[in-house]
């Protein structure tokens, strides 16, 4: 009930903030749509070899602050995640403390909140797993190699916390994020299919079809070597 109330408040805020177009997109997608996501996984013991990837600007990572919201105010789903109070949201900032990238590191201690917010969109985490979720680079700072650098730093943090695996989901059409994930030794290991029919959602998981692997052989280098 609390999650529903928070989502309703977010919807009301969208209306008062003038995000009418986004509301119609959400309504359209939840009336009829099919979406496909790769679930990707990285073994932190293998994927943190070498130096931290270089960015084109100096950055440091810190927890998100409410004053950062102006840089991410158009991200409706992210606002809903913030309102669900699921830790921990991190922000990469410049030397002047200007936010340029944001991403969550979510631990298995938050499984109850994960289930309440994501529903079947995420399986519950095992004790040695964590989630990297909702990566976003501020427009002015794109193309500066922020994604692999932030994910490397978060990976180190997760390893220090005792986690071996990082799991995430990436839209199968998001080639930029998939290529960046591949550089970090992250590999797709299952396919999620989400179907919306008149505001009823059905989520299923399946092995990645061979046809999809053949269409994107660069995503599966271990199988094509």
C-alpha positions as semicolon CSV with decimal commas, in nm:
position;residue;x (nm);y (nm);z (nm)
1;X;0,000;0,000;0,000
2;X;0,281;0,242;0,087
3;X;0,450;0,179;-0,249
4;X;0,117;0,243;-0,426
5;X;0,069;0,570;-0,236
6;X;0,421;0,685;-0,326
7;X;0,366;0,598;-0,694
8;X;0,034;0,787;-0,687
9;X;0,209;1,090;-0,537
10;X;0,472;1,070;-0,811
11;X;0,194;1,062;-1,074
12;X;0,034;1,368;-0,916
13;X;0,370;1,545;-0,918
14;X;0,406;1,461;-1,287
15;X;0,073;1,627;-1,358
16;X;0,152;1,941;-1,156
17;X;0,501;1,960;-1,312
18;X;0,362;1,950;-1,664
19;X;0,482;1,601;-1,760
20;X;0,158;1,526;-1,943
21;X;0,337;1,378;-2,246
22;X;0,520;1,124;-2,029
23;X;0,194;1,025;-1,862
24;X;0,035;0,949;-2,200
25;X;0,342;0,744;-2,300
26;X;0,310;0,540;-1,980
27;X;-0,064;0,489;-2,040
28;X;0,000;0,385;-2,401
29;X;0,273;0,139;-2,307
30;X;0,067;-0,017;-2,031
31;X;-0,234;-0,058;-2,256
32;X;-0,042;-0,274;-2,505
33;X;0,331;-0,330;-2,533
34;X;0,604;-0,594;-2,540
35;X;0,950;-0,510;-2,406
36;X;1,263;-0,723;-2,403
37;X;1,555;-0,690;-2,166
38;X;1,881;-0,871;-2,123
39;X;1,962;-0,969;-1,769
40;X;2,338;-0,930;-1,747
41;X;2,575;-1,054;-1,480
42;X;2,933;-0,979;-1,387
43;X;3,167;-1,182;-1,171
44;X;3,342;-0,914;-0,965
45;X;3,634;-1,147;-0,901
46;X;3,705;-1,150;-1,276
47;X;3,574;-0,817;-1,397
48;X;3,787;-0,575;-1,193
49;X;4,126;-0,653;-1,336
50;X;4,359;-0,363;-1,415
51;X;4,333;0,008;-1,353
52;X;4,021;0,220;-1,319
53;X;3,892;0,313;-1,670
54;X;3,986;0,669;-1,759
55;X;3,728;0,944;-1,799
56;X;3,772;1,266;-1,992
57;X;3,703;1,465;-1,673
58;X;3,795;1,413;-1,309
59;X;3,509;1,267;-1,107
60;X;3,440;1,131;-0,762
61;X;3,150;0,927;-0,631
62;X;2,925;1,023;-0,341
63;X;2,573;0,943;-0,217
64;X;2,287;1,127;-0,387
65;X;2,161;1,449;-0,224
66;X;1,820;1,608;-0,271
67;X;1,989;1,916;-0,417
68;X;2,107;1,697;-0,710
69;X;1,750;1,651;-0,831
70;X;1,760;1,945;-1,071
71;X;2,003;1,748;-1,290
72;X;1,774;1,445;-1,306
73;X;1,427;1,599;-1,268
74;X;1,288;1,459;-1,595
75;X;1,352;1,094;-1,499
76;X;1,010;0,984;-1,380
77;X;1,096;0,622;-1,297
78;X;1,403;0,736;-1,107
79;X;1,186;0,968;-0,899
80;X;0,962;0,674;-0,817
81;X;1,267;0,472;-0,708
82;X;1,383;0,759;-0,487
83;X;1,037;0,786;-0,334
84;X;1,045;0,411;-0,262
85;X;1,348;0,483;-0,041
86;X;1,561;0,198;-0,176
87;X;1,931;0,261;-0,101
88;X;2,190;0,335;-0,218
89;X;2,180;0,599;-0,492
90;X;2,524;0,728;-0,596
91;X;2,617;1,032;-0,800
92;X;2,939;1,098;-0,986
93;X;3,036;1,464;-0,958
94;X;3,302;1,691;-1,103
95;X;3,567;1,866;-0,896
96;X;3,313;2,146;-0,856
97;X;3,058;1,895;-0,715
98;X;2,840;1,919;-1,027
99;X;2,645;1,593;-1,083
100;X;2,721;1,425;-1,415
101;X;2,611;1,061;-1,363
102;X;2,380;0,867;-1,133
103;X;2,331;0,498;-1,051
104;X;2,199;0,276;-0,773
105;X;2,383;-0,004;-0,593
106;X;2,112;-0,216;-0,429
107;X;2,193;-0,491;-0,180
108;X;2,001;-0,814;-0,096
109;X;1,902;-0,667;0,240
110;X;1,655;-0,462;0,033
111;X;1,481;-0,766;-0,119
112;X;1,146;-0,678;0,036
113;X;1,157;-0,328;-0,109
114;X;1,285;-0,464;-0,442
115;X;0,983;-0,693;-0,462
116;X;0,748;-0,413;-0,363
117;X;0,884;-0,172;-0,622
118;X;0,992;-0,388;-0,917
119;X;0,746;-0,673;-0,870
120;X;0,845;-0,954;-1,108
121;X;1,079;-0,726;-1,302
122;X;1,364;-0,836;-1,079
123;X;1,420;-1,173;-0,914
124;X;1,513;-1,160;-0,546
125;X;1,885;-1,128;-0,484
126;X;2,096;-1,410;-0,345
127;X;2,329;-1,334;-0,054
128;X;2,628;-1,283;-0,287
129;X;2,446;-1,067;-0,544
130;X;2,374;-0,695;-0,578
131;X;2,206;-0,479;-0,841
132;X;2,343;-0,187;-1,042
133;X;2,034;-0,003;-1,164
134;X;1,915;0,313;-1,346
135;X;2,249;0,433;-1,486
136;X;2,213;0,779;-1,635
137;X;2,464;1,030;-1,769
138;X;2,368;1,398;-1,773
139;X;2,347;1,510;-2,137
140;X;2,635;1,757;-2,117
141;X;2,868;1,483;-1,992
142;X;2,792;1,203;-2,235
143;X;3,075;1,057;-2,440
144;X;3,321;1,101;-2,152
145;X;3,351;0,732;-2,059
146;X;3,157;0,778;-1,735
147;X;2,962;0,451;-1,746
148;X;3,256;0,207;-1,730
149;X;3,440;0,422;-1,477
150;X;3,146;0,456;-1,238
151;X;3,064;0,087;-1,274
152;X;3,425;-0,006;-1,198
153;X;3,419;0,209;-0,881
154;X;3,083;0,066;-0,775
155;X;3,216;-0,282;-0,848
156;X;3,507;-0,223;-0,609
157;X;3,261;-0,099;-0,348
158;X;3,037;-0,405;-0,394
159;X;3,338;-0,638;-0,370
160;X;3,443;-0,471;-0,046
161;X;3,090;-0,529;0,085
162;X;3,129;-0,902;0,020
163;X;2,934;-0,946;-0,306
164;X;3,060;-1,157;-0,594
165;X;2,795;-1,097;-0,859
166;X;2,647;-0,780;-1,002
167;X;2,322;-0,821;-1,193
168;X;2,145;-0,563;-1,405
169;X;1,895;-0,540;-1,689
170;X;1,956;-0,358;-2,016
171;X;1,715;-0,297;-2,302
172;X;1,814;-0,530;-2,588
173;X;1,815;-0,227;-2,823
174;X;2,048;-0,018;-2,602
175;X;2,368;-0,097;-2,790
176;X;2,572;0,175;-2,615
177;X;2,504;0,038;-2,265
178;X;2,553;-0,321;-2,380
179;X;2,891;-0,238;-2,535
180;X;2,999;-0,051;-2,223
181;X;2,889;-0,345;-2,006
182;X;3,080;-0,586;-2,229
183;X;3,402;-0,393;-2,167
184;X;3,352;-0,463;-1,796
185;X;3,327;-0,839;-1,858
186;X;2,949;-0,828;-1,810
187;X;2,757;-1,093;-2,003
188;X;2,388;-1,148;-2,086
189;X;2,261;-1,468;-1,923
190;X;1,883;-1,457;-1,958
191;X;1,607;-1,274;-2,142
192;X;1,318;-1,096;-1,974
193;X;0,994;-1,045;-2,166
194;X;0,741;-0,799;-2,025
195;X;0,394;-0,784;-2,177
196;X;0,137;-0,518;-2,087
197;X;-0,225;-0,581;-2,181
198;X;-0,481;-0,328;-2,057
199;X;-0,276;-0,237;-1,747
200;X;-0,205;-0,599;-1,662
201;X;0,162;-0,695;-1,669
202;X;0,301;-1,041;-1,734
203;X;0,673;-1,100;-1,691
204;X;0,855;-1,412;-1,805
205;X;1,218;-1,523;-1,815
206;X;1,379;-1,748;-2,069
207;X;1,716;-1,859;-2,198
208;X;1,850;-1,630;-2,467
209;X;1,737;-1,775;-2,804
210;X;2,008;-1,888;-3,044
211;X;1,853;-1,668;-3,312
212;X;1,913;-1,359;-3,097
213;X;2,271;-1,467;-3,027
214;X;2,340;-1,505;-3,400
215;X;2,197;-1,159;-3,466
216;X;2,435;-1,007;-3,209
217;X;2,746;-1,228;-3,196
218;X;2,957;-0,945;-3,049
219;X;2,750;-0,974;-2,729
220;X;2,857;-1,334;-2,675
221;X;3,233;-1,344;-2,739
222;X;3,285;-1,644;-2,511
223;X;3,056;-1,853;-2,733
224;X;3,206;-1,733;-3,058
225;X;3,576;-1,760;-2,971
